[in-house]
Amino acid sequence: MENKGLSNEGSVYISDLFRILIFFSILVSAIFMPTPFIRYMHLSNICEVIVDSIQRHGVIDDSTYELLEKLSKLYNVNPEMTVSGNLQTYGSDIRVQLNDEFEVSLKDTVELFVILPKLSNRLSVELPIEKTILGRGRYYWRD
């Protein structure tokens, strides 16, 4: 009978050890969870600044892409930008006429890590994020 008591205590210790390992793996995984939300907020800020720049200047040119590159380095992201809407091409510039709507979309991916309870490599998942903001031209172009 005494052996059964000892083996039960040993199994309790082992199950407690596994519970602790699972708890720590969930805790460590939770540390990586805010990363997608922070990256999404960075993407939102970049998109707002670019839309504001296009609205103020009324044109999409090299300075717009330089601004995107500068903000991308600042926030440590590498988004892909697409601009669509009622746009007019004039030379090498793309113009947005007064009160014409346009939209700027930024797409990026963020790597989400999940720590597995067993002592092995962590699981990573590529999570796509995207932010789209509508803008309206504030500049009247006369040719």
C-alpha positions in Angstrom: 0.0 0.0 0.0 2.8 2.4 0.8 4.2 2.1 -2.8 0.9 3.2 -4.3 1.0 6.3 -2.1 4.5 7.1 -3.3 3.6 6.6 -6.9 0.6 8.8 -6.6 2.7 11.6 -5.1 5.2 11.2 -7.9 2.5 11.4 -10.6 1.1 14.5 -8.8 4.5 16.1 -9.0 4.9 15.2 -12.7 1.4 16.5 -13.6 2.2 19.7 -11.7 5.5 20.0 -13.6 3.6 19.7 -16.9 1.1 22.3 -15.8 3.9 24.7 -14.9 5.5 24.1 -18.4 2.2 24.7 -20.1 1.6 27.9 -18.1 5.0 29.2 -18.9 4.6 28.4 -22.6 1.3 30.3 -22.7 2.9 33.2 -20.8 5.8 33.4 -23.2 3.4 33.2 -26.2 1.4 36.1 -24.7 4.5 38.3 -24.7 4.6 38.0 -28.5 0.9 38.7 -28.9 1.0 42.5 -28.9 3.3 42.6 -31.9 0.6 42.4 -34.5 -1.4 45.1 -32.8 1.6 47.4 -32.6 2.5 46.8 -36.2 -1.1 47.6 -37.2 -0.9 50.9 -35.3 2.3 51.7 -37.1 0.7 50.9 -40.4 -2.3 53.1 -39.5 0.0 56.1 -38.6 2.0 55.8 -41.8 -1.2 55.6 -43.9 -2.7 58.6 -42.2 0.5 60.7 -42.8 0.6 59.7 -46.5 -3.1 60.4 -47.1 -2.6 63.8 -45.4 0.5 64.5 -47.6 -1.4 63.7 -50.8 -4.4 65.8 -49.8 -2.1 68.8 -49.0 0.0 68.6 -52.1 -2.6 67.2 -54.5 0.0 65.0 -56.2 1.5 61.6 -55.8 5.2 61.9 -56.8 8.7 60.9 -55.7 8.3 62.9 -52.4 5.3 60.6 -51.5 7.4 57.5 -51.9 10.3 59.1 -50.1 8.0 59.9 -47.2 6.8 56.2 -47.2 10.4 55.0 -47.1 11.3 57.4 -44.3 8.3 56.4 -42.2 8.9 52.7 -42.9 12.4 52.9 -41.6 11.2 54.9 -38.6 8.6 52.3 -37.6 10.7 49.3 -38.8 8.0 48.0 -41.2 8.1 47.2 -44.9 4.6 47.9 -46.3 3.4 47.7 -49.9 1.5 50.8 -50.9 -1.3 51.0 -53.5 -3.2 54.2 -54.4 -6.4 54.1 -56.3 -9.3 56.4 -57.2 -10.0 59.1 -59.6 -6.4 60.0 -60.4 -5.0 62.0 -63.4 -1.6 61.5 -64.9 0.3 64.6 -65.8 3.9 64.0 -66.9 5.6 61.9 -64.3 3.2 63.0 -61.5 -0.2 61.6 -60.6 -2.6 64.4 -59.6 -5.7 64.4 -57.4 -8.2 67.0 -58.4 -10.3 69.1 -55.9 -13.0 66.9 -54.2 -12.0 63.7 -56.0 -11.8 60.7 -53.7 -8.8 58.4 -53.5 -7.7 55.6 -51.2 -4.3 54.6 -49.9 -3.8 50.9 -48.9 -0.8 49.6 -47.0 -0.2 45.9 -46.7 2.3 44.1 -44.6 2.8 40.8 -42.8 3.8 40.2 -39.2 5.2 37.0 -37.8 3.3 35.7 -34.8 5.2 33.3 -32.5 3.6 30.6 -30.4 5.8 28.7 -27.9 4.9 25.1 -27.8 4.7 23.4 -24.4 7.3 20.7 -25.4 10.9 21.7 -25.5 11.2 22.3 -29.3 11.2 25.2 -31.7 8.5 27.7 -31.6 5.7 27.8 -34.1 5.5 30.9 -36.3 2.5 32.1 -38.3 2.6 34.8 -41.0 -0.3 37.2 -40.2 -1.3 39.6 -43.0 -2.3 43.1 -41.9 -3.8 45.9 -44.1 -4.9 49.5 -43.6 -6.9 51.5 -46.1 -7.8 55.2 -45.7 -9.9 57.3 -48.0 -8.9 60.8 -48.8 -10.2 63.7 -50.8 -8.3 66.1 -53.0 -8.0 69.6 -51.7 -6.1 71.1 -54.6 -7.5 72.5 -57.8 -5.4 71.7 -60.9 -5.7 74.0 -63.9 -3.8 73.0 -67.1 
